[in-house]
Amino acid sequence: MDTPIQQEQKKIYWWFIAPAVILYTIFFVVPALGTLWISFNKWPGAGEMQWVGIRNYRIMYYDSVFWLSFVNTLKILFIVGGATFLISFGLMMVLRDMMGRSFVRSVIFFPNILSGVVIAILWGFLFQADGLVNQFLSLAGMENPPKWLNENMMINVVMVGLVWISTGFYTTILMAGADRIPKHLYEDCALAGAGTFQKFRYVTLPLMWEVFGIAAVLWTISSIKIFEFILAFAGAVGFLPPVKTWNLALYSYAEAFSGEGTPRYGTASASAVIMLLLVVVLVLLLRRAMRRDTLQF
């Protein structure tokens, strides 16, 4: 049984936690439950809702655009994520002992300072028919540079842009983790005759495993809900980007706000529920796969 002092301390803890719990409930839990409820109804955004059960989910199941958006979401998650982490890790290894690394880190982090919409517009200028990329290719001798902003190529350009934006952020995270590793551990390995690969395997990887896990979880959450970059970059050709560039976030937006016919908030909400479930499942699997005992150093 708690002593009076411990009971008083618990009351104080709850007073500090209560504001965050209240705000979290109002701005996350209640909207999430509301979205779940709407996903089982037919609702044009005003008036009474009509209960339809799982009909909205069945509509998405037979909708080829939904599956295209789902595949694009997975492409961004795995392909962009894989490229980002490989480049970020390589930069981290190069910059660790490099002079002027603070300046270089600031340069590669720069895209994260600006608004995603601004970065998307700048990226679009680069890949226009007469943009800097095609001008460079023409100077290099290519007679007919590709049309990067056509419907088939645009998703690839978007993915390259996301790699460029994300690399600086995750390089900074990995470098912060690497800076925590005592340098004498590498010196001890060198004295023992260990090579570069052995240092990575027995020092860098184990001591940065938790950092890798945190970065992977952050990327999983952020990649599935990417929205403004694709909308601002690919949407320059019209109100909505071409369908082949959609991910789940854009699919949900188009269902609710496309302006084509009656808004379908039921299917839009169902798509949002699928996004939430995808994030929860992937994060749980990722945390389970990367679970290890915490190393003290």
C-alpha positions, 0 to 999 in steps of 0.5 A, spaced: 500 500 500 502 506 498 504 511 503 501 518 503 507 521 500 507 516 494 499 517 493 500 525 493 506 524 488 502 520 483 496 525 484 502 530 481 504 526 476 497 525 473 496 533 473 502 533 469 500 528 464 492 530 464 493 536 459 497 531 454 492 526 455 486 530 454 489 534 447 491 527 445 484 524 446 481 530 443 485 531 437 487 524 435 482 519 439 476 522 437 477 524 430 480 516 429 474 513 432 469 518 428 473 516 421 472 509 423 465 510 424 464 514 417 468 508 414 461 504 415 457 509 412 455 512 406 455 520 407 456 526 402 459 530 407 452 533 410 446 531 412 444 524 415 449 518 414 446 511 411 449 505 414 452 501 409 457 496 413 463 494 409 460 496 403 466 502 402 471 497 403 468 492 398 468 498 393 476 499 394 477 492 394 474 492 387 477 499 385 484 498 381 485 505 383 486 503 390 490 498 389 495 502 384 495 507 390 496 501 395 502 499 391 505 506 390 505 507 397 509 500 398 514 503 393 515 509 397 516 505 403 521 500 401 524 503 395 525 510 397 526 508 404 532 503 402 535 508 398 535 513 403 538 509 408 543 506 404 545 513 402 544 516 409 549 510 412 554 512 407 554 519 408 554 518 416 560 513 415 564 518 410 562 524 415 564 522 421 571 523 421 571 529 416 573 536 417 567 541 416 562 535 417 557 540 420 557 545 414 556 538 410 551 536 414 547 543 414 547 543 406 544 536 406 539 537 411 537 544 408 531 541 404 528 539 411 528 546 413 523 549 407 516 547 406 514 541 402 510 545 397 516 549 396 521 543 395 516 540 390 515 546 386 523 547 386 523 539 384 518 540 378 522 546 375 528 542 375 525 536 371 520 540 366 522 539 359 526 545 359 529 545 366 536 544 368 536 536 368 534 536 361 539 542 359 544 538 362 543 532 359 543 536 352 550 539 354 552 532 355 550 530 348 543 527 349 539 529 343 532 527 346 532 528 353 526 524 357 519 527 358 520 527 366 513 529 367 509 525 363 504 520 367 509 514 367 515 517 369 512 522 374 512 517 380 519 515 379 521 523 379 517 523 385 521 518 389 527 521 387 525 527 390 523 524 396 530 520 397 533 527 396 529 530 401 529 525 406 537 523 406 539 529 410 534 528 416 536 521 416 543 522 416 543 527 421 539 521 426 544 516 424 550 521 425 547 523 432 547 515 434 554 514 431 557 520 435 555 517 442 559 511 440 566 512 444 572 512 439 576 508 444 572 502 442 574 503 435 581 504 437 581 497 441 579 494 435 584 497 431 589 494 436 586 487 435 587 487 428 580 488 426 578 491 419 573 496 417 568 490 416 569 487 423 569 494 426 562 495 423 559 488 425 562 488 432 562 495 434 557 500 429 552 495 428 550 493 435 551 500 438 547 503 433 541 498 432 536 502 437 538 508 432 536 504 426 530 501 429 527 508 431 529 511 424 526 505 421 519 507 425 519 514 423 520 513 416 515 507 416 510 512 419 512 518 415 512 515 408 505 512 408 502 519 409 506 523 404 501 528 401 503 535 400 510 533 396 506 529 391 500 534 390 504 540 389 509 537 385 505 532 380 498 537 381 501 542 377 498 539 371 491 540 374 487 540 380 489 533 382 496 529 380 495 523 374 492 517 377 499 513 376 502 518 382 497 517 387 498 514 394 493 512 399 493 519 402 492 522 395 486 516 394 483 518 400 483 526 398 481 525 391 475 521 394 473 526 399 475 533 395 476 531 388 470 535 386 468 530 381 460 528 383 458 527 390 464 527 395 465 520 398 467 521 405 465 513 406 470 510 402 475 516 403 475 514 411 475 507 409 482 509 406 484 512 412 483 507 416 487 502 411 493 507 412 492 507 420 492 499 420 498 499 415 502 503 419 500 500 426 501 493 423 508 495 420 511 498 426 509 492 430 512 487 425 518 492 425 519 493 432 518 485 433 524 484 428 529 489 431 528 487 438 534 486 442 537 487 448 539 494 450 547 495 450 550 499 455 556 503 453 
